[in-house]
């Protein structure tokens, strides 16, 4: 699958005085939060440069799920290391719904939490990870999650030469919420045969094959989950909890649930609750266990608890976030009423999310940058402007672009119409082959066509 890469433009941005002003401003004290008055299409470009240059975690919090996903795709196109751009996804189910979360959702959330929490562990310099840029919507961070303390306690550094009794290691995987499978091809699973253990941490982009000699780890090999073939060796990897819902706390959750009255639920729902309660008592992982996060922990955690002290926190305007939170709270209340009325859930369930006022209070304390216009323009805001609209007038677009090129500008056009523009240029006697990757800065007085990815 083709990916769009525009990182070749980052060195040009770094040379601009307005960008240097912004980077130096972020190193000063006592100016937070200040408005980043950038046109929206330029924001991902600037954030990608800051990720590489500041060498510190960046967290971007936006009002909607759609915006979070758009920023995620755009930032991966701009970033020098796309794997350092992470999406903290929203749960698949609506509040109070008992639908299981998808495997990809669970893995992406755990990966984001791990990359942030890593900066709070002794393993920070022992693993080959750069500071991440994590994008999250308000909906995704409203939900209660695993407490930071329990998440950190569940992280293990697995190393070649380490003494780890095999059976004890298997019990640890159970406690961390990993599921046994004969073929390990999904995050959060493990399998074994003889003295070989396959494990797929959700915090990793690939699984690992760990070979034991007695109780000592002899080799660690990454392998392809599709072909199951290993390639190369590594010295270590991080083992993390497989889910935000740790089955080791299941007994406490079952005791808390026993005080609820399920008689108002319809028979099928009652049976499902009984099965879940039994799994919780036995501390087993099961599909849909995330529904019970508010019961598993006496004090559930918040995404914001995972932010390192040196993280750069960027938000949309607070008024926009607050409006979204109020709307989400209303929707959640309506969903709860409907599910209780339909006999799907009992009355009196604790809220799966934190009060919006509590979240906004934390955000106001932590935000370094608010994306929106301030009272005065800033150098970085004046450095960008919206391109004119051409509304399908490709000939006029090329006329103006070539005039800019003749004046010494570097012109880069990213469009799904790149092939059509190349045909028009060919009719003018000029060959320009569209590309999807811009790895290095184009020279002055140049025109580059980049094929946009649908």
PASE-933625 format. One record per residue (C-alpha): residue in one letter; x, y, z; residue number from 1. Coordinates in nm, 2 decimals. Last residue first. Example, Ala and Ser with C-alpha at 12.3 -4.5 7.8 and 13.67 -1.06 7.14 Angstrom:
2
+---------+--------+--------+--------+-----+
! residuo !      u !      v !      w ! num !
+---------+--------+--------+--------+-----+
!       S !   1.37 !  -0.11 !   0.71 !   2 !
!       A !   1.23 !  -0.45 !   0.78 !   1 !
+---------+--------+--------+--------+-----+
//
This chain:
454
+---------+--------+--------+--------+-----+
! residuo !      u !      v !      w ! num !
+---------+--------+--------+--------+-----+
!       X !  -0.74 !   0.88 !  -0.13 ! 454 !
!       X !  -0.35 !   0.93 !  -0.16 ! 453 !
!       X !  -0.24 !   1.25 !  -0.32 ! 452 !
!       X !   0.01 !   1.23 !  -0.61 ! 451 !
!       X !   0.28 !   1.48 !  -0.56 ! 450 !
!       X !   0.38 !   1.71 !  -0.85 ! 449 !
!       X !   0.70 !   1.91 !  -0.81 ! 448 !
!       X !   0.78 !   2.25 !  -0.97 ! 447 !
!       X !   1.12 !   2.39 !  -0.92 ! 446 !
!       X !   1.29 !   2.73 !  -0.91 ! 445 !
!       X !   1.48 !   2.65 !  -0.58 ! 444 !
!       X !   1.56 !   2.28 !  -0.54 ! 443 !
!       X !   1.32 !   2.03 !  -0.39 ! 442 !
!       X !   1.39 !   1.94 !  -0.03 ! 441 !
!       X !   1.45 !   1.57 !   0.03 ! 440 !
!       X !   1.22 !   1.26 !   0.08 ! 439 !
!       X !   0.92 !   1.37 !  -0.12 ! 438 !
!       X !   0.73 !   1.05 !  -0.17 ! 437 !
!       X !   0.41 !   0.99 !  -0.37 ! 436 !
!       X !   0.55 !   1.09 !  -0.71 ! 435 !
!       X !   0.41 !   1.25 !  -1.02 ! 434 !
!       X !   0.64 !   1.24 !  -1.33 ! 433 !
!       X !   0.70 !   1.59 !  -1.48 ! 432 !
!       X !   0.79 !   1.61 !  -1.85 ! 431 !
!       X !   0.76 !   1.95 !  -2.01 ! 430 !
!       X !   0.66 !   2.02 !  -2.37 ! 429 !
!       X !   0.34 !   2.21 !  -2.30 ! 428 !
!       X !   0.13 !   1.90 !  -2.38 ! 427 !
!       X !   0.35 !   1.72 !  -2.13 ! 426 !
!       X !   0.25 !   1.98 !  -1.87 ! 425 !
!       X !  -0.11 !   1.91 !  -1.93 ! 424 !
!       X !  -0.05 !   1.54 !  -1.90 ! 423 !
!       X !   0.14 !   1.59 !  -1.57 ! 422 !
!       X !  -0.16 !   1.79 !  -1.44 ! 421 !
!       X !  -0.39 !   1.50 !  -1.52 ! 420 !
!       X !  -0.16 !   1.26 !  -1.34 ! 419 !
!       X !  -0.14 !   1.48 !  -1.03 ! 418 !
!       X !  -0.52 !   1.52 !  -1.01 ! 417 !
!       X !  -0.53 !   1.35 !  -0.67 ! 416 !
!       X !  -0.34 !   1.65 !  -0.55 ! 415 !
!       X !  -0.02 !   1.77 !  -0.37 ! 414 !
!       X !   0.14 !   2.05 !  -0.56 ! 413 !
!       X !   0.49 !   2.16 !  -0.46 ! 412 !
!       X !   0.63 !   2.49 !  -0.59 ! 411 !
!       X !   0.98 !   2.59 !  -0.48 ! 410 !
!       X !   1.00 !   2.95 !  -0.57 ! 409 !
!       X !   1.26 !   3.13 !  -0.78 ! 408 !
!       X !   1.04 !   3.37 !  -0.98 ! 407 !
!       X !   1.02 !   3.13 !  -1.27 ! 406 !
!       X !   0.87 !   2.87 !  -1.03 ! 405 !
!       X !   0.61 !   3.12 !  -0.91 ! 404 !
!       X !   0.51 !   3.18 !  -1.28 ! 403 !
!       X !   0.50 !   2.81 !  -1.33 ! 402 !
!       X !   0.26 !   2.78 !  -1.04 ! 401 !
!       X !   0.03 !   3.06 !  -1.17 ! 400 !
!       X !   0.00 !   2.90 !  -1.52 ! 399 !
!       X !  -0.03 !   2.55 !  -1.37 ! 398 !
!       X !  -0.33 !   2.65 !  -1.16 ! 397 !
!       X !  -0.48 !   2.84 !  -1.45 ! 396 !
!       X !  -0.46 !   2.53 !  -1.67 ! 395 !
!       X !  -0.60 !   2.31 !  -1.39 ! 394 !
!       X !  -0.92 !   2.52 !  -1.34 ! 393 !
!       X !  -1.09 !   2.25 !  -1.13 ! 392 !
!       X !  -1.21 !   2.49 !  -0.86 ! 391 !
!       X !  -0.89 !   2.70 !  -0.85 ! 390 !
!       X !  -0.91 !   2.81 !  -0.49 ! 389 !
!       X !  -0.62 !   3.04 !  -0.37 ! 388 !
!       X !  -0.37 !   2.89 !  -0.13 ! 387 !
!       X !  -0.43 !   2.98 !   0.24 ! 386 !
!       X !  -0.16 !   3.17 !   0.42 ! 385 !
!       X !   0.14 !   3.08 !   0.63 ! 384 !
!       X !   0.43 !   3.28 !   0.78 ! 383 !
!       X !   0.20 !   3.53 !   0.95 ! 382 !
!       X !   0.09 !   3.28 !   1.21 ! 381 !
!       X !   0.45 !   3.18 !   1.29 ! 380 !
!       X !   0.54 !   3.54 !   1.35 ! 379 !
!       X !   0.25 !   3.59 !   1.59 ! 378 !
!       X !  -0.07 !   3.79 !   1.54 ! 377 !
!       X !  -0.22 !   3.96 !   1.84 ! 376 !
!       X !  -0.52 !   3.90 !   2.06 ! 375 !
!       X !  -0.49 !   3.52 !   2.01 ! 374 !
!       X !  -0.63 !   3.31 !   1.73 ! 373 !
!       X !  -0.67 !   2.94 !   1.79 ! 372 !
!       X !  -0.47 !   2.62 !   1.87 ! 371 !
!       X !  -0.40 !   2.64 !   2.24 ! 370 !
!       X !  -0.04 !   2.57 !   2.34 ! 369 !
!       X !   0.11 !   2.46 !   2.67 ! 368 !
!       X !  -0.20 !   2.29 !   2.81 ! 367 !
!       X !  -0.14 !   2.11 !   3.15 ! 366 !
!       X !  -0.34 !   2.32 !   3.40 ! 365 !
!       X !  -0.63 !   2.40 !   3.16 ! 364 !
!       X !  -0.64 !   2.03 !   3.06 ! 363 !
!       X !  -0.67 !   1.91 !   3.42 ! 362 !
!       X !  -0.96 !   2.15 !   3.49 ! 361 !
!       X !  -1.12 !   2.05 !   3.16 ! 360 !
!       X !  -1.11 !   1.68 !   3.26 ! 359 !
!       X !  -1.26 !   1.74 !   3.60 ! 358 !
!       X !  -1.54 !   1.96 !   3.45 ! 357 !
!       X !  -1.61 !   1.68 !   3.19 ! 356 !
!       X !  -1.69 !   1.43 !   3.46 ! 355 !
!       X !  -1.48 !   1.11 !   3.40 ! 354 !
!       X !  -1.60 !   0.83 !   3.19 ! 353 !
!       X !  -1.74 !   0.48 !   3.23 ! 352 !
!       X !  -2.00 !   0.61 !   3.48 ! 351 !
!       X !  -2.09 !   0.37 !   3.76 ! 350 !
!       X !  -2.38 !   0.14 !   3.69 ! 349 !
!       X !  -2.68 !   0.22 !   3.91 ! 348 !
!       X !  -2.96 !   0.06 !   3.70 ! 347 !
!       X !  -2.91 !  -0.27 !   3.53 ! 346 !
!       X !  -2.80 !  -0.31 !   3.17 ! 345 !
!       X !  -2.97 !  -0.45 !   2.85 ! 344 !
!       X !  -3.32 !  -0.44 !   2.99 ! 343 !
!       X !  -3.44 !  -0.22 !   2.71 ! 342 !
!       X !  -3.53 !   0.07 !   2.95 ! 341 !
!       X !  -3.18 !   0.04 !   3.11 ! 340 !
!       X !  -3.02 !   0.05 !   2.76 ! 339 !
!       X !  -3.23 !   0.35 !   2.66 ! 338 !
!       X !  -3.16 !   0.55 !   2.98 ! 337 !
!       X !  -2.78 !   0.48 !   2.95 ! 336 !
!       X !  -2.78 !   0.58 !   2.58 ! 335 !
!       X !  -2.95 !   0.91 !   2.67 ! 334 !
!       X !  -2.71 !   0.99 !   2.95 ! 333 !
!       X !  -2.42 !   0.91 !   2.72 ! 332 !
!       X !  -2.55 !   1.15 !   2.45 ! 331 !
!       X !  -2.59 !   1.43 !   2.71 ! 330 !
!       X !  -2.23 !   1.37 !   2.83 ! 329 !
!       X !  -2.10 !   1.37 !   2.47 ! 328 !
!       X !  -2.27 !   1.71 !   2.40 ! 327 !
!       X !  -2.13 !   1.86 !   2.71 ! 326 !
!       X !  -1.78 !   1.73 !   2.63 ! 325 !
!       X !  -1.80 !   1.87 !   2.28 ! 324 !
!       X !  -1.90 !   2.22 !   2.40 ! 323 !
!       X !  -1.61 !   2.21 !   2.65 ! 322 !
!       X !  -1.36 !   2.12 !   2.39 ! 321 !
!       X !  -1.48 !   2.41 !   2.16 ! 320 !
!       X !  -1.46 !   2.65 !   2.45 ! 319 !
!       X !  -1.11 !   2.53 !   2.54 ! 318 !
!       X !  -0.97 !   2.62 !   2.20 ! 317 !
!       X !  -0.80 !   2.31 !   2.05 ! 316 !
!       X !  -0.53 !   2.16 !   2.26 ! 315 !
!       X !  -0.15 !   2.12 !   2.26 ! 314 !
!       X !   0.04 !   1.95 !   2.55 ! 313 !
!       X !   0.42 !   1.94 !   2.52 ! 312 !
!       X !   0.53 !   1.66 !   2.75 ! 311 !
!       X !   0.81 !   1.74 !   2.99 ! 310 !
!       X !   0.62 !   1.62 !   3.30 ! 309 !
!       X !   0.53 !   1.29 !   3.13 ! 308 !
!       X !   0.16 !   1.25 !   3.04 ! 307 !
!       X !   0.02 !   0.92 !   3.17 ! 306 !
!       X !  -0.22 !   1.08 !   3.42 ! 305 !
!       X !  -0.39 !   1.26 !   3.13 ! 304 !
!       X !  -0.52 !   0.93 !   3.00 ! 303 !
!       X !  -0.71 !   0.89 !   3.32 ! 302 !
!       X !  -0.68 !   0.61 !   3.58 ! 301 !
!       X !  -0.95 !   0.42 !   3.77 ! 300 !
!       X !  -0.95 !   0.46 !   4.15 ! 299 !
!       X !  -1.10 !   0.14 !   4.31 ! 298 !
!       X !  -1.00 !  -0.05 !   3.99 ! 297 !
!       X !  -1.18 !  -0.34 !   3.83 ! 296 !
!       X !  -1.53 !  -0.20 !   3.87 ! 295 !
!       X !  -1.49 !   0.11 !   3.64 ! 294 !
!       X !  -1.29 !  -0.10 !   3.39 ! 293 !
!       X !  -1.58 !  -0.35 !   3.36 ! 292 !
!       X !  -1.68 !  -0.27 !   3.00 ! 291 !
!       X !  -1.32 !  -0.34 !   2.91 ! 290 !
!       X !  -1.38 !  -0.71 !   2.97 ! 289 !
!       X !  -1.57 !  -0.73 !   2.64 ! 288 !
!       X !  -1.40 !  -1.04 !   2.51 ! 287 !
!       X !  -1.25 !  -1.24 !   2.79 ! 286 !
!       X !  -0.94 !  -1.24 !   3.02 ! 285 !
!       X !  -0.98 !  -1.47 !   3.32 ! 284 !
!       X !  -0.95 !  -1.37 !   3.68 ! 283 !
!       X !  -1.16 !  -1.67 !   3.80 ! 282 !
!       X !  -1.40 !  -1.43 !   3.97 ! 281 !
!       X !  -1.40 !  -1.21 !   3.66 ! 280 !
!       X !  -1.48 !  -1.51 !   3.44 ! 279 !
!       X !  -1.77 !  -1.60 !   3.67 ! 278 !
!       X !  -1.90 !  -1.25 !   3.66 ! 277 !
!       X !  -1.88 !  -1.24 !   3.29 ! 276 !
!       X !  -2.09 !  -1.56 !   3.25 ! 275 !
!       X !  -2.35 !  -1.42 !   3.50 ! 274 !
!       X !  -2.36 !  -1.09 !   3.31 ! 273 !
!       X !  -2.42 !  -1.27 !   2.98 ! 272 !
!       X !  -2.69 !  -1.48 !   3.13 ! 271 !
!       X !  -2.87 !  -1.17 !   3.27 ! 270 !
!       X !  -2.85 !  -1.01 !   2.93 ! 269 !
!       X !  -3.02 !  -1.31 !   2.77 ! 268 !
!       X !  -3.29 !  -1.32 !   3.04 ! 267 !
!       X !  -3.39 !  -0.95 !   3.01 ! 266 !
!       X !  -3.24 !  -0.71 !   3.27 ! 265 !
!       X !  -3.46 !  -0.58 !   3.55 ! 264 !
!       X !  -3.35 !  -0.86 !   3.78 ! 263 !
!       X !  -2.98 !  -0.76 !   3.75 ! 262 !
!       X !  -2.97 !  -0.58 !   4.09 ! 261 !
!       X !  -2.62 !  -0.46 !   4.16 ! 260 !
!       X !  -2.43 !  -0.54 !   4.49 ! 259 !
!       X !  -2.26 !  -0.84 !   4.33 ! 258 !
!       X !  -2.08 !  -0.61 !   4.08 ! 257 !
!       X !  -1.84 !  -0.48 !   4.35 ! 256 !
!       X !  -1.75 !  -0.84 !   4.44 ! 255 !
!       X !  -1.70 !  -0.93 !   4.08 ! 254 !
!       X !  -1.47 !  -0.63 !   4.03 ! 253 !
!       X !  -1.25 !  -0.73 !   4.33 ! 252 !
!       X !  -1.23 !  -1.08 !   4.19 ! 251 !
!       X !  -1.13 !  -0.95 !   3.84 ! 250 !
!       X !  -0.83 !  -0.75 !   3.95 ! 249 !
!       X !  -0.59 !  -1.00 !   3.79 ! 248 !
!       X !  -0.80 !  -0.97 !   3.47 ! 247 !
!       X !  -0.64 !  -0.63 !   3.39 ! 246 !
!       X !  -0.87 !  -0.41 !   3.19 ! 245 !
!       X !  -0.66 !  -0.16 !   3.00 ! 244 !
!       X !  -0.55 !  -0.46 !   2.79 ! 243 !
!       X !  -0.24 !  -0.66 !   2.70 ! 242 !
!       X !  -0.03 !  -0.52 !   2.99 ! 241 !
!       X !   0.32 !  -0.45 !   2.86 ! 240 !
!       X !   0.63 !  -0.66 !   2.77 ! 239 !
!       X !   0.91 !  -0.44 !   2.64 ! 238 !
!       X !   1.17 !  -0.59 !   2.41 ! 237 !
!       X !   1.53 !  -0.70 !   2.44 ! 236 !
!       X !   1.85 !  -0.80 !   2.26 ! 235 !
!       X !   1.70 !  -0.82 !   1.91 ! 234 !
!       X !   1.76 !  -1.09 !   1.64 ! 233 !
!       X !   1.71 !  -1.11 !   1.27 ! 232 !
!       X !   1.41 !  -1.23 !   1.08 ! 231 !
!       X !   1.14 !  -1.47 !   1.20 ! 230 !
!       X !   0.88 !  -1.64 !   0.97 ! 229 !
!       X !   0.52 !  -1.66 !   1.10 ! 228 !
!       X !   0.40 !  -1.57 !   0.75 ! 227 !
!       X !   0.13 !  -1.33 !   0.86 ! 226 !
!       X !   0.25 !  -1.24 !   1.21 ! 225 !
!       X !   0.61 !  -1.17 !   1.07 ! 224 !
!       X !   0.87 !  -1.24 !   1.33 ! 223 !
!       X !   1.09 !  -1.06 !   1.58 ! 222 !
!       X !   1.36 !  -1.28 !   1.72 ! 221 !
!       X !   1.47 !  -1.31 !   2.09 ! 220 !
!       X !   1.75 !  -1.56 !   2.17 ! 219 !
!       X !   1.88 !  -1.76 !   2.47 ! 218 !
!       X !   1.64 !  -1.65 !   2.75 ! 217 !
!       X !   1.75 !  -1.86 !   3.05 ! 216 !
!       X !   1.52 !  -2.09 !   3.25 ! 215 !
!       X !   1.63 !  -2.40 !   3.06 ! 214 !
!       X !   1.76 !  -2.27 !   2.73 ! 213 !
!       X !   1.47 !  -2.05 !   2.63 ! 212 !
!       X !   1.38 !  -1.92 !   2.28 ! 211 !
!       X !   1.16 !  -1.61 !   2.26 ! 210 !
!       X !   0.98 !  -1.54 !   1.94 ! 209 !
!       X !   0.86 !  -1.18 !   1.92 ! 208 !
!       X !   0.55 !  -1.02 !   1.77 ! 207 !
!       X !   0.54 !  -0.71 !   1.55 ! 206 !
!       X !   0.43 !  -0.34 !   1.57 ! 205 !
!       X !   0.49 !  -0.35 !   1.95 ! 204 !
!       X !   0.29 !  -0.19 !   2.23 ! 203 !
!       X !   0.02 !  -0.45 !   2.19 ! 202 !
!       X !   0.27 !  -0.71 !   2.30 ! 201 !
!       X !   0.27 !  -1.02 !   2.07 ! 200 !
!       X !   0.43 !  -1.33 !   2.23 ! 199 !
!       X !   0.57 !  -1.65 !   2.09 ! 198 !
!       X !   0.74 !  -1.88 !   2.34 ! 197 !
!       X !   0.99 !  -2.15 !   2.25 ! 196 !
!       X !   1.10 !  -2.41 !   2.51 ! 195 !
!       X !   0.86 !  -2.68 !   2.39 ! 194 !
!       X !   0.58 !  -2.52 !   2.21 ! 193 !
!       X !   0.43 !  -2.18 !   2.31 ! 192 !
!       X !   0.16 !  -1.93 !   2.24 ! 191 !
!       X !   0.08 !  -1.57 !   2.32 ! 190 !
!       X !  -0.18 !  -1.31 !   2.23 ! 189 !
!       X !  -0.23 !  -0.94 !   2.31 ! 188 !
!       X !  -0.17 !  -0.82 !   1.95 ! 187 !
!       X !  -0.28 !  -1.06 !   1.69 ! 186 !
!       X !  -0.09 !  -1.33 !   1.48 ! 185 !
!       X !   0.02 !  -1.58 !   1.74 ! 184 !
!       X !  -0.09 !  -1.92 !   1.62 ! 183 !
!       X !  -0.19 !  -2.18 !   1.88 ! 182 !
!       X !  -0.35 !  -1.90 !   2.08 ! 181 !
!       X !  -0.33 !  -1.82 !   2.46 ! 180 !
!       X !  -0.48 !  -1.48 !   2.55 ! 179 !
!       X !  -0.27 !  -1.21 !   2.72 ! 178 !
!       X !  -0.43 !  -1.02 !   3.01 ! 177 !
!       X !  -0.12 !  -0.92 !   3.21 ! 176 !
!       X !  -0.20 !  -1.19 !   3.48 ! 175 !
!       X !  -0.21 !  -1.46 !   3.21 ! 174 !
!       X !   0.12 !  -1.34 !   3.07 ! 173 !
!       X !   0.27 !  -1.35 !   3.42 ! 172 !
!       X !   0.15 !  -1.71 !   3.46 ! 171 !
!       X !   0.34 !  -1.80 !   3.14 ! 170 !
!       X !   0.66 !  -1.64 !   3.26 ! 169 !
!       X !   0.63 !  -1.84 !   3.59 ! 168 !
!       X !   0.61 !  -2.15 !   3.38 ! 167 !
!       X !   0.93 !  -2.06 !   3.18 ! 166 !
!       X !   1.14 !  -1.95 !   3.48 ! 165 !
!       X !   1.30 !  -1.62 !   3.37 ! 164 !
!       X !   1.67 !  -1.58 !   3.40 ! 163 !
!       X !   1.78 !  -1.31 !   3.15 ! 162 !
!       X !   2.05 !  -1.38 !   2.90 ! 161 !
!       X !   1.86 !  -1.20 !   2.62 ! 160 !
!       X !   1.63 !  -0.94 !   2.77 ! 159 !
!       X !   1.26 !  -0.90 !   2.85 ! 158 !
!       X !   1.19 !  -0.55 !   3.01 ! 157 !
!       X !   0.87 !  -0.58 !   3.20 ! 156 !
!       X !   0.58 !  -0.34 !   3.23 ! 155 !
!       X !   0.29 !  -0.44 !   3.45 ! 154 !
!       X !   0.38 !  -0.23 !   3.75 ! 153 !
!       X !   0.38 !   0.07 !   3.52 ! 152 !
!       X !   0.02 !   0.00 !   3.42 ! 151 !
!       X !  -0.09 !  -0.06 !   3.77 ! 150 !
!       X !   0.05 !   0.28 !   3.89 ! 149 !
!       X !  -0.09 !   0.46 !   3.58 ! 148 !
!       X !  -0.44 !   0.34 !   3.67 ! 147 !
!       X !  -0.61 !   0.15 !   3.39 ! 146 !
!       X !  -0.86 !   0.35 !   3.20 ! 145 !
!       X !  -1.16 !   0.57 !   3.26 ! 144 !
!       X !  -1.30 !   0.72 !   2.94 ! 143 !
!       X !  -1.29 !   1.10 !   2.88 ! 142 !
!       X !  -0.96 !   1.06 !   2.69 ! 141 !
!       X !  -1.11 !   0.90 !   2.37 ! 140 !
!       X !  -1.41 !   1.13 !   2.36 ! 139 !
!       X !  -1.19 !   1.44 !   2.38 ! 138 !
!       X !  -1.00 !   1.32 !   2.07 ! 137 !
!       X !  -0.64 !   1.20 !   2.10 ! 136 !
!       X !  -0.33 !   1.25 !   1.89 ! 135 !
!       X !   0.00 !   1.12 !   2.04 ! 134 !
!       X !   0.34 !   1.25 !   1.92 ! 133 !
!       X !   0.60 !   1.01 !   2.05 ! 132 !
!       X !   0.95 !   1.06 !   2.20 ! 131 !
!       X !   1.18 !   0.82 !   2.03 ! 130 !
!       X !   1.19 !   0.45 !   2.11 ! 129 !
!       X !   1.48 !   0.21 !   2.09 ! 128 !
!       X !   1.46 !   0.06 !   2.44 ! 127 !
!       X !   1.71 !   0.09 !   2.73 ! 126 !
!       X !   1.70 !   0.47 !   2.76 ! 125 !
!       X !   1.35 !   0.49 !   2.90 ! 124 !
!       X !   1.37 !   0.15 !   3.08 ! 123 !
!       X !   1.38 !   0.31 !   3.43 ! 122 !
!       X !   1.02 !   0.41 !   3.38 ! 121 !
!       X !   0.83 !   0.75 !   3.36 ! 120 !
!       X !   0.93 !   0.82 !   3.00 ! 119 !
!       X !   0.79 !   0.48 !   2.91 ! 118 !
!       X !   0.45 !   0.59 !   3.03 ! 117 !
!       X !   0.40 !   0.80 !   2.71 ! 116 !
!       X !   0.50 !   0.52 !   2.47 ! 115 !
!       X !   0.31 !   0.27 !   2.68 ! 114 !
!       X !  -0.02 !   0.47 !   2.69 ! 113 !
!       X !   0.00 !   0.51 !   2.31 ! 112 !
!       X !   0.07 !   0.15 !   2.25 ! 111 !
!       X !  -0.21 !   0.04 !   2.48 ! 110 !
!       X !  -0.46 !   0.26 !   2.30 ! 109 !
!       X !  -0.35 !   0.13 !   1.96 ! 108 !
!       X !  -0.36 !  -0.23 !   2.07 ! 107 !
!       X !  -0.71 !  -0.21 !   2.22 ! 106 !
!       X !  -0.85 !  -0.03 !   1.92 ! 105 !
!       X !  -0.69 !  -0.28 !   1.68 ! 104 !
!       X !  -0.83 !  -0.57 !   1.87 ! 103 !
!       X !  -1.18 !  -0.42 !   1.86 ! 102 !
!       X !  -1.36 !  -0.33 !   2.18 ! 101 !
!       X !  -1.64 !  -0.57 !   2.29 ! 100 !
!       X !  -1.99 !  -0.43 !   2.28 !  99 !
!       X !  -2.14 !  -0.39 !   2.63 !  98 !
!       X !  -2.28 !  -0.04 !   2.57 !  97 !
!       X !  -2.27 !   0.18 !   2.88 !  96 !
!       X !  -2.08 !   0.46 !   2.69 !  95 !
!       X !  -2.08 !   0.39 !   2.31 !  94 !
!       X !  -1.87 !   0.10 !   2.20 !  93 !
!       X !  -1.56 !   0.12 !   1.97 !  92 !
!       X !  -1.35 !   0.29 !   2.24 !  91 !
!       X !  -1.18 !   0.61 !   2.11 !  90 !
!       X !  -0.84 !   0.57 !   1.97 !  89 !
!       X !  -0.52 !   0.71 !   2.11 !  88 !
!       X !  -0.35 !   0.77 !   1.77 !  87 !
!       X !   0.03 !   0.75 !   1.74 !  86 !
!       X !   0.29 !   0.93 !   1.55 !  85 !
!       X !   0.64 !   0.79 !   1.63 !  84 !
!       X !   0.59 !   0.52 !   1.37 !  83 !
!       X !   0.58 !   0.80 !   1.10 !  82 !
!       X !   0.95 !   0.88 !   1.17 !  81 !
!       X !   1.04 !   1.19 !   0.96 !  80 !
!       X !   0.68 !   1.31 !   1.01 !  79 !
!       X !   0.48 !   1.48 !   0.73 !  78 !
!       X !   0.27 !   1.20 !   0.60 !  77 !
!       X !   0.23 !   1.05 !   0.94 !  76 !
!       X !   0.11 !   1.39 !   1.06 !  75 !
!       X !  -0.16 !   1.40 !   0.79 !  74 !
!       X !  -0.30 !   1.06 !   0.88 !  73 !
!       X !  -0.31 !   1.13 !   1.25 !  72 !
!       X !  -0.44 !   1.48 !   1.21 !  71 !
!       X !  -0.73 !   1.34 !   1.01 !  70 !
!       X !  -0.80 !   1.07 !   1.26 !  69 !
!       X !  -0.81 !   1.32 !   1.55 !  68 !
!       X !  -1.03 !   1.55 !   1.35 !  67 !
!       X !  -1.28 !   1.28 !   1.28 !  66 !
!       X !  -1.29 !   1.17 !   1.65 !  65 !
!       X !  -1.38 !   1.53 !   1.75 !  64 !
!       X !  -1.26 !   1.81 !   1.98 !  63 !
!       X !  -0.89 !   1.78 !   1.96 !  62 !
!       X !  -0.61 !   1.69 !   2.20 !  61 !
!       X !  -0.25 !   1.69 !   2.07 !  60 !
!       X !   0.02 !   1.53 !   2.29 !  59 !
!       X !   0.39 !   1.59 !   2.22 !  58 !
!       X !   0.66 !   1.39 !   2.39 !  57 !
!       X !   1.01 !   1.55 !   2.39 !  56 !
!       X !   1.30 !   1.57 !   2.14 !  55 !
!       X !   1.21 !   1.93 !   2.05 !  54 !
!       X !   1.34 !   1.91 !   1.70 !  53 !
!       X !   1.18 !   1.59 !   1.56 !  52 !
!       X !   0.84 !   1.65 !   1.72 !  51 !
!       X !   0.85 !   2.02 !   1.64 !  50 !
!       X !   0.90 !   1.95 !   1.27 !  49 !
!       X !   0.59 !   1.72 !   1.26 !  48 !
!       X !   0.39 !   1.98 !   1.46 !  47 !
!       X !   0.46 !   2.25 !   1.20 !  46 !
!       X !   0.34 !   2.04 !   0.90 !  45 !
!       X !   0.04 !   1.91 !   1.10 !  44 !
!       X !  -0.07 !   2.26 !   1.17 !  43 !
!       X !  -0.03 !   2.41 !   0.82 !  42 !
!       X !  -0.37 !   2.29 !   0.69 !  41 !
!       X !  -0.54 !   2.45 !   1.00 !  40 !
!       X !  -0.42 !   2.80 !   0.94 !  39 !
!       X !  -0.19 !   2.87 !   1.23 !  38 !
!       X !  -0.26 !   3.09 !   1.53 !  37 !
!       X !  -0.09 !   2.89 !   1.79 !  36 !
!       X !  -0.23 !   3.06 !   2.10 !  35 !
!       X !  -0.03 !   3.07 !   2.42 !  34 !
!       X !  -0.07 !   2.85 !   2.73 !  33 !
!       X !   0.18 !   2.91 !   2.87 !  32 !
!       X !   0.42 !   3.20 !   2.85 !  31 !
!       X !   0.59 !   3.16 !   3.19 !  30 !
!       X !   0.91 !   2.99 !   3.09 !  29 !
!       X !   1.09 !   2.99 !   2.76 !  28 !
!       X !   1.18 !   2.68 !   2.56 !  27 !
!       X !   0.86 !   2.68 !   2.36 !  26 !
!       X !   0.94 !   3.04 !   2.25 !  25 !
!       X !   1.27 !   2.92 !   2.09 !  24 !
!       X !   1.09 !   2.67 !   1.87 !  23 !
!       X !   0.83 !   2.93 !   1.77 !  22 !
!       X !   1.09 !   3.19 !   1.68 !  21 !
!       X !   1.28 !   2.93 !   1.48 !  20 !
!       X !   0.96 !   2.86 !   1.29 !  19 !
!       X !   0.91 !   3.23 !   1.22 !  18 !
!       X !   1.27 !   3.27 !   1.11 !  17 !
!       X !   1.23 !   3.00 !   0.83 !  16 !
!       X !   1.52 !   2.76 !   0.80 !  15 !
!       X !   1.34 !   2.49 !   0.99 !  14 !
!       X !   1.05 !   2.51 !   0.74 !  13 !
!       X !   1.28 !   2.43 !   0.45 !  12 !
!       X !   1.43 !   2.13 !   0.64 !  11 !
!       X !   1.07 !   2.00 !   0.68 !  10 !
!       X !   0.98 !   1.99 !   0.31 !   9 !
!       X !   1.14 !   1.66 !   0.25 !   8 !
!       X !   0.91 !   1.51 !   0.51 !   7 !
!       X !   0.63 !   1.50 !   0.25 !   6 !
!       X !   0.56 !   1.12 !   0.24 !   5 !
!       X !   0.23 !   0.97 !   0.12 !   4 !
!       X !   0.20 !   0.60 !   0.16 !   3 !
!       X !   0.14 !   0.34 !  -0.10 !   2 !
!       X !   0.00 !   0.00 !   0.00 !   1 !
+---------+--------+--------+--------+-----+
//
